[in-house]
Amino acid sequence: MSFFKRLFGGGGESSSGADAGAAKVLKEVEHKGFLVRATPFKQDGQFQTCGVVSKEIGGAVKEHRFVRADRFAGVDDAVDISIRKGIQLIDEQGERLFG
């Protein structure tokens, strides 16, 4: 499958749940009023670091989805790193994530 098909969701079964609507939340934590959800997905036999940072602002829920190049053999490692990356984004950017 081509890189662009995987990137833009044209992958059918092998896109492995990378679409935001199909992402399975494996762990979530609250940090400084934000919610960090780990949503790693299986890609080429490994688990890709992926997650969502969200916060309610002015009555609307704002979300920032992130995917990193880090891959792991075990899902637990991918979940832990996804949570850590989300917390790092919050600490570095705060609400600017949504702007």
MODELLER restraints for C-alpha pairs under 7 A, 6 or more apart:
rsr = mdl.restraints
at = mdl.atoms
rsr.add(forms.Gaussian(group=physical.xy_distance, feature=features.Distance(at['CA:5:A'], at['CA:11:A']), mean=5.60, stdev=0.5))
rsr.add(forms.Gaussian(group=physical.xy_distance, feature=features.Distance(at['CA:6:A'], at['CA:15:A']), mean=5.83, stdev=0.5))
rsr.add(forms.Gaussian(group=physical.xy_distance, feature=features.Distance(at['CA:9:A'], at['CA:15:A']), mean=6.68, stdev=0.5))
rsr.add(forms.Gaussian(group=physical.xy_distance, feature=features.Distance(at['CA:9:A'], at['CA:19:A']), mean=6.67, stdev=0.5))
rsr.add(forms.Gaussian(group=physical.xy_distance, feature=features.Distance(at['CA:16:A'], at['CA:41:A']), mean=6.19, stdev=0.5))
rsr.add(forms.Gaussian(group=physical.xy_distance, feature=features.Distance(at['CA:16:A'], at['CA:42:A']), mean=5.86, stdev=0.5))
rsr.add(forms.Gaussian(group=physical.xy_distance, feature=features.Distance(at['CA:16:A'], at['CA:43:A']), mean=6.65, stdev=0.5))
rsr.add(forms.Gaussian(group=physical.xy_distance, feature=features.Distance(at['CA:17:A'], at['CA:23:A']), mean=5.50, stdev=0.5))
rsr.add(forms.Gaussian(group=physical.xy_distance, feature=features.Distance(at['CA:17:A'], at['CA:41:A']), mean=6.15, stdev=0.5))
rsr.add(forms.Gaussian(group=physical.xy_distance, feature=features.Distance(at['CA:18:A'], at['CA:41:A']), mean=6.11, stdev=0.5))
rsr.add(forms.Gaussian(group=physical.xy_distance, feature=features.Distance(at['CA:23:A'], at['CA:39:A']), mean=5.77, stdev=0.5))
rsr.add(forms.Gaussian(group=physical.xy_distance, feature=features.Distance(at['CA:24:A'], at['CA:39:A']), mean=5.52, stdev=0.5))
rsr.add(forms.Gaussian(group=physical.xy_distance, feature=features.Distance(at['CA:25:A'], at['CA:37:A']), mean=6.06, stdev=0.5))
rsr.add(forms.Gaussian(group=physical.xy_distance, feature=features.Distance(at['CA:25:A'], at['CA:38:A']), mean=5.67, stdev=0.5))
rsr.add(forms.Gaussian(group=physical.xy_distance, feature=features.Distance(at['CA:25:A'], at['CA:39:A']), mean=4.84, stdev=0.5))
rsr.add(forms.Gaussian(group=physical.xy_distance, feature=features.Distance(at['CA:26:A'], at['CA:38:A']), mean=5.70, stdev=0.5))
rsr.add(forms.Gaussian(group=physical.xy_distance, feature=features.Distance(at['CA:26:A'], at['CA:39:A']), mean=5.98, stdev=0.5))
rsr.add(forms.Gaussian(group=physical.xy_distance, feature=features.Distance(at['CA:26:A'], at['CA:79:A']), mean=6.97, stdev=0.5))
rsr.add(forms.Gaussian(group=physical.xy_distance, feature=features.Distance(at['CA:27:A'], at['CA:37:A']), mean=5.80, stdev=0.5))
rsr.add(forms.Gaussian(group=physical.xy_distance, feature=features.Distance(at['CA:27:A'], at['CA:38:A']), mean=5.32, stdev=0.5))
rsr.add(forms.Gaussian(group=physical.xy_distance, feature=features.Distance(at['CA:27:A'], at['CA:79:A']), mean=6.97, stdev=0.5))
rsr.add(forms.Gaussian(group=physical.xy_distance, feature=features.Distance(at['CA:28:A'], at['CA:35:A']), mean=6.85, stdev=0.5))
rsr.add(forms.Gaussian(group=physical.xy_distance, feature=features.Distance(at['CA:28:A'], at['CA:36:A']), mean=5.43, stdev=0.5))
rsr.add(forms.Gaussian(group=physical.xy_distance, feature=features.Distance(at['CA:28:A'], at['CA:37:A']), mean=4.24, stdev=0.5))
rsr.add(forms.Gaussian(group=physical.xy_distance, feature=features.Distance(at['CA:28:A'], at['CA:38:A']), mean=6.17, stdev=0.5))
rsr.add(forms.Gaussian(group=physical.xy_distance, feature=features.Distance(at['CA:29:A'], at['CA:35:A']), mean=5.85, stdev=0.5))
rsr.add(forms.Gaussian(group=physical.xy_distance, feature=features.Distance(at['CA:29:A'], at['CA:36:A']), mean=5.32, stdev=0.5))
rsr.add(forms.Gaussian(group=physical.xy_distance, feature=features.Distance(at['CA:29:A'], at['CA:37:A']), mean=6.65, stdev=0.5))
rsr.add(forms.Gaussian(group=physical.xy_distance, feature=features.Distance(at['CA:30:A'], at['CA:36:A']), mean=6.18, stdev=0.5))
rsr.add(forms.Gaussian(group=physical.xy_distance, feature=features.Distance(at['CA:31:A'], at['CA:87:A']), mean=6.79, stdev=0.5))
rsr.add(forms.Gaussian(group=physical.xy_distance, feature=features.Distance(at['CA:33:A'], at['CA:55:A']), mean=6.93, stdev=0.5))
rsr.add(forms.Gaussian(group=physical.xy_distance, feature=features.Distance(at['CA:34:A'], at['CA:53:A']), mean=6.72, stdev=0.5))
rsr.add(forms.Gaussian(group=physical.xy_distance, feature=features.Distance(at['CA:34:A'], at['CA:54:A']), mean=5.70, stdev=0.5))
rsr.add(forms.Gaussian(group=physical.xy_distance, feature=features.Distance(at['CA:34:A'], at['CA:55:A']), mean=4.88, stdev=0.5))
rsr.add(forms.Gaussian(group=physical.xy_distance, feature=features.Distance(at['CA:35:A'], at['CA:53:A']), mean=5.69, stdev=0.5))
rsr.add(forms.Gaussian(group=physical.xy_distance, feature=features.Distance(at['CA:35:A'], at['CA:54:A']), mean=5.21, stdev=0.5))
rsr.add(forms.Gaussian(group=physical.xy_distance, feature=features.Distance(at['CA:35:A'], at['CA:55:A']), mean=6.26, stdev=0.5))
rsr.add(forms.Gaussian(group=physical.xy_distance, feature=features.Distance(at['CA:36:A'], at['CA:52:A']), mean=5.84, stdev=0.5))
rsr.add(forms.Gaussian(group=physical.xy_distance, feature=features.Distance(at['CA:36:A'], at['CA:53:A']), mean=4.63, stdev=0.5))
rsr.add(forms.Gaussian(group=physical.xy_distance, feature=features.Distance(at['CA:36:A'], at['CA:54:A']), mean=6.61, stdev=0.5))
rsr.add(forms.Gaussian(group=physical.xy_distance, feature=features.Distance(at['CA:36:A'], at['CA:83:A']), mean=6.34, stdev=0.5))
rsr.add(forms.Gaussian(group=physical.xy_distance, feature=features.Distance(at['CA:36:A'], at['CA:86:A']), mean=5.85, stdev=0.5))
rsr.add(forms.Gaussian(group=physical.xy_distance, feature=features.Distance(at['CA:37:A'], at['CA:51:A']), mean=5.46, stdev=0.5))
rsr.add(forms.Gaussian(group=physical.xy_distance, feature=features.Distance(at['CA:37:A'], at['CA:52:A']), mean=5.17, stdev=0.5))
rsr.add(forms.Gaussian(group=physical.xy_distance, feature=features.Distance(at['CA:37:A'], at['CA:53:A']), mean=6.47, stdev=0.5))
rsr.add(forms.Gaussian(group=physical.xy_distance, feature=features.Distance(at['CA:37:A'], at['CA:83:A']), mean=6.80, stdev=0.5))
rsr.add(forms.Gaussian(group=physical.xy_distance, feature=features.Distance(at['CA:38:A'], at['CA:50:A']), mean=6.31, stdev=0.5))
rsr.add(forms.Gaussian(group=physical.xy_distance, feature=features.Distance(at['CA:38:A'], at['CA:51:A']), mean=4.42, stdev=0.5))
rsr.add(forms.Gaussian(group=physical.xy_distance, feature=features.Distance(at['CA:38:A'], at['CA:52:A']), mean=6.67, stdev=0.5))
rsr.add(forms.Gaussian(group=physical.xy_distance, feature=features.Distance(at['CA:38:A'], at['CA:79:A']), mean=5.54, stdev=0.5))
rsr.add(forms.Gaussian(group=physical.xy_distance, feature=features.Distance(at['CA:38:A'], at['CA:82:A']), mean=5.35, stdev=0.5))
rsr.add(forms.Gaussian(group=physical.xy_distance, feature=features.Distance(at['CA:38:A'], at['CA:83:A']), mean=5.70, stdev=0.5))
rsr.add(forms.Gaussian(group=physical.xy_distance, feature=features.Distance(at['CA:39:A'], at['CA:50:A']), mean=5.27, stdev=0.5))
rsr.add(forms.Gaussian(group=physical.xy_distance, feature=features.Distance(at['CA:39:A'], at['CA:51:A']), mean=4.74, stdev=0.5))
rsr.add(forms.Gaussian(group=physical.xy_distance, feature=features.Distance(at['CA:40:A'], at['CA:47:A']), mean=6.01, stdev=0.5))
rsr.add(forms.Gaussian(group=physical.xy_distance, feature=features.Distance(at['CA:40:A'], at['CA:48:A']), mean=5.33, stdev=0.5))
rsr.add(forms.Gaussian(group=physical.xy_distance, feature=features.Distance(at['CA:40:A'], at['CA:49:A']), mean=5.13, stdev=0.5))
rsr.add(forms.Gaussian(group=physical.xy_distance, feature=features.Distance(at['CA:40:A'], at['CA:50:A']), mean=4.64, stdev=0.5))
rsr.add(forms.Gaussian(group=physical.xy_distance, feature=features.Distance(at['CA:40:A'], at['CA:51:A']), mean=6.64, stdev=0.5))
rsr.add(forms.Gaussian(group=physical.xy_distance, feature=features.Distance(at['CA:40:A'], at['CA:78:A']), mean=6.20, stdev=0.5))
rsr.add(forms.Gaussian(group=physical.xy_distance, feature=features.Distance(at['CA:40:A'], at['CA:79:A']), mean=6.35, stdev=0.5))
rsr.add(forms.Gaussian(group=physical.xy_distance, feature=features.Distance(at['CA:41:A'], at['CA:47:A']), mean=5.33, stdev=0.5))
rsr.add(forms.Gaussian(group=physical.xy_distance, feature=features.Distance(at['CA:41:A'], at['CA:48:A']), mean=5.39, stdev=0.5))
rsr.add(forms.Gaussian(group=physical.xy_distance, feature=features.Distance(at['CA:42:A'], at['CA:48:A']), mean=6.12, stdev=0.5))
rsr.add(forms.Gaussian(group=physical.xy_distance, feature=features.Distance(at['CA:46:A'], at['CA:71:A']), mean=5.94, stdev=0.5))
rsr.add(forms.Gaussian(group=physical.xy_distance, feature=features.Distance(at['CA:46:A'], at['CA:72:A']), mean=5.45, stdev=0.5))
rsr.add(forms.Gaussian(group=physical.xy_distance, feature=features.Distance(at['CA:46:A'], at['CA:73:A']), mean=4.95, stdev=0.5))
rsr.add(forms.Gaussian(group=physical.xy_distance, feature=features.Distance(at['CA:47:A'], at['CA:71:A']), mean=5.29, stdev=0.5))
rsr.add(forms.Gaussian(group=physical.xy_distance, feature=features.Distance(at['CA:47:A'], at['CA:72:A']), mean=5.14, stdev=0.5))
rsr.add(forms.Gaussian(group=physical.xy_distance, feature=features.Distance(at['CA:47:A'], at['CA:73:A']), mean=6.24, stdev=0.5))
rsr.add(forms.Gaussian(group=physical.xy_distance, feature=features.Distance(at['CA:47:A'], at['CA:74:A']), mean=6.73, stdev=0.5))
rsr.add(forms.Gaussian(group=physical.xy_distance, feature=features.Distance(at['CA:47:A'], at['CA:75:A']), mean=5.90, stdev=0.5))
rsr.add(forms.Gaussian(group=physical.xy_distance, feature=features.Distance(at['CA:47:A'], at['CA:78:A']), mean=6.04, stdev=0.5))
rsr.add(forms.Gaussian(group=physical.xy_distance, feature=features.Distance(at['CA:48:A'], at['CA:69:A']), mean=6.90, stdev=0.5))
rsr.add(forms.Gaussian(group=physical.xy_distance, feature=features.Distance(at['CA:48:A'], at['CA:70:A']), mean=6.09, stdev=0.5))
rsr.add(forms.Gaussian(group=physical.xy_distance, feature=features.Distance(at['CA:48:A'], at['CA:71:A']), mean=4.55, stdev=0.5))
rsr.add(forms.Gaussian(group=physical.xy_distance, feature=features.Distance(at['CA:48:A'], at['CA:72:A']), mean=6.73, stdev=0.5))
rsr.add(forms.Gaussian(group=physical.xy_distance, feature=features.Distance(at['CA:48:A'], at['CA:78:A']), mean=6.59, stdev=0.5))
rsr.add(forms.Gaussian(group=physical.xy_distance, feature=features.Distance(at['CA:49:A'], at['CA:67:A']), mean=5.88, stdev=0.5))
rsr.add(forms.Gaussian(group=physical.xy_distance, feature=features.Distance(at['CA:49:A'], at['CA:68:A']), mean=5.31, stdev=0.5))
rsr.add(forms.Gaussian(group=physical.xy_distance, feature=features.Distance(at['CA:49:A'], at['CA:69:A']), mean=6.81, stdev=0.5))
rsr.add(forms.Gaussian(group=physical.xy_distance, feature=features.Distance(at['CA:49:A'], at['CA:70:A']), mean=5.57, stdev=0.5))
rsr.add(forms.Gaussian(group=physical.xy_distance, feature=features.Distance(at['CA:49:A'], at['CA:71:A']), mean=6.07, stdev=0.5))
rsr.add(forms.Gaussian(group=physical.xy_distance, feature=features.Distance(at['CA:49:A'], at['CA:78:A']), mean=5.43, stdev=0.5))
rsr.add(forms.Gaussian(group=physical.xy_distance, feature=features.Distance(at['CA:49:A'], at['CA:81:A']), mean=6.77, stdev=0.5))
rsr.add(forms.Gaussian(group=physical.xy_distance, feature=features.Distance(at['CA:49:A'], at['CA:82:A']), mean=5.31, stdev=0.5))
rsr.add(forms.Gaussian(group=physical.xy_distance, feature=features.Distance(at['CA:50:A'], at['CA:66:A']), mean=5.65, stdev=0.5))
rsr.add(forms.Gaussian(group=physical.xy_distance, feature=features.Distance(at['CA:50:A'], at['CA:67:A']), mean=4.33, stdev=0.5))
rsr.add(forms.Gaussian(group=physical.xy_distance, feature=features.Distance(at['CA:50:A'], at['CA:68:A']), mean=6.25, stdev=0.5))
rsr.add(forms.Gaussian(group=physical.xy_distance, feature=features.Distance(at['CA:50:A'], at['CA:82:A']), mean=5.64, stdev=0.5))
rsr.add(forms.Gaussian(group=physical.xy_distance, feature=features.Distance(at['CA:51:A'], at['CA:65:A']), mean=5.86, stdev=0.5))
rsr.add(forms.Gaussian(group=physical.xy_distance, feature=features.Distance(at['CA:51:A'], at['CA:66:A']), mean=5.50, stdev=0.5))
rsr.add(forms.Gaussian(group=physical.xy_distance, feature=features.Distance(at['CA:51:A'], at['CA:67:A']), mean=6.66, stdev=0.5))
rsr.add(forms.Gaussian(group=physical.xy_distance, feature=features.Distance(at['CA:51:A'], at['CA:82:A']), mean=5.79, stdev=0.5))
rsr.add(forms.Gaussian(group=physical.xy_distance, feature=features.Distance(at['CA:51:A'], at['CA:86:A']), mean=6.90, stdev=0.5))
rsr.add(forms.Gaussian(group=physical.xy_distance, feature=features.Distance(at['CA:52:A'], at['CA:63:A']), mean=6.59, stdev=0.5))
rsr.add(forms.Gaussian(group=physical.xy_distance, feature=features.Distance(at['CA:52:A'], at['CA:64:A']), mean=5.62, stdev=0.5))
rsr.add(forms.Gaussian(group=physical.xy_distance, feature=features.Distance(at['CA:52:A'], at['CA:65:A']), mean=4.36, stdev=0.5))
rsr.add(forms.Gaussian(group=physical.xy_distance, feature=features.Distance(at['CA:52:A'], at['CA:66:A']), mean=6.20, stdev=0.5))
rsr.add(forms.Gaussian(group=physical.xy_distance, feature=features.Distance(at['CA:53:A'], at['CA:63:A']), mean=5.67, stdev=0.5))
rsr.add(forms.Gaussian(group=physical.xy_distance, feature=features.Distance(at['CA:53:A'], at['CA:64:A']), mean=5.19, stdev=0.5))
rsr.add(forms.Gaussian(group=physical.xy_distance, feature=features.Distance(at['CA:53:A'], at['CA:65:A']), mean=6.41, stdev=0.5))
rsr.add(forms.Gaussian(group=physical.xy_distance, feature=features.Distance(at['CA:53:A'], at['CA:86:A']), mean=6.19, stdev=0.5))
rsr.add(forms.Gaussian(group=physical.xy_distance, feature=features.Distance(at['CA:54:A'], at['CA:61:A']), mean=6.68, stdev=0.5))
rsr.add(forms.Gaussian(group=physical.xy_distance, feature=features.Distance(at['CA:54:A'], at['CA:62:A']), mean=5.46, stdev=0.5))
rsr.add(forms.Gaussian(group=physical.xy_distance, feature=features.Distance(at['CA:54:A'], at['CA:63:A']), mean=4.28, stdev=0.5))
rsr.add(forms.Gaussian(group=physical.xy_distance, feature=features.Distance(at['CA:54:A'], at['CA:64:A']), mean=6.31, stdev=0.5))
rsr.add(forms.Gaussian(group=physical.xy_distance, feature=features.Distance(at['CA:55:A'], at['CA:61:A']), mean=5.58, stdev=0.5))
rsr.add(forms.Gaussian(group=physical.xy_distance, feature=features.Distance(at['CA:55:A'], at['CA:62:A']), mean=5.48, stdev=0.5))
rsr.add(forms.Gaussian(group=physical.xy_distance, feature=features.Distance(at['CA:55:A'], at['CA:63:A']), mean=6.75, stdev=0.5))
rsr.add(forms.Gaussian(group=physical.xy_distance, feature=features.Distance(at['CA:56:A'], at['CA:62:A']), mean=6.05, stdev=0.5))
rsr.add(forms.Gaussian(group=physical.xy_distance, feature=features.Distance(at['CA:62:A'], at['CA:98:A']), mean=6.51, stdev=0.5))
rsr.add(forms.Gaussian(group=physical.xy_distance, feature=features.Distance(at['CA:63:A'], at['CA:98:A']), mean=6.86, stdev=0.5))
rsr.add(forms.Gaussian(group=physical.xy_distance, feature=features.Distance(at['CA:64:A'], at['CA:97:A']), mean=6.52, stdev=0.5))
rsr.add(forms.Gaussian(group=physical.xy_distance, feature=features.Distance(at['CA:64:A'], at['CA:98:A']), mean=6.42, stdev=0.5))
rsr.add(forms.Gaussian(group=physical.xy_distance, feature=features.Distance(at['CA:71:A'], at['CA:78:A']), mean=6.90, stdev=0.5))
rsr.add(forms.Gaussian(group=physical.xy_distance, feature=features.Distance(at['CA:72:A'], at['CA:78:A']), mean=5.78, stdev=0.5))
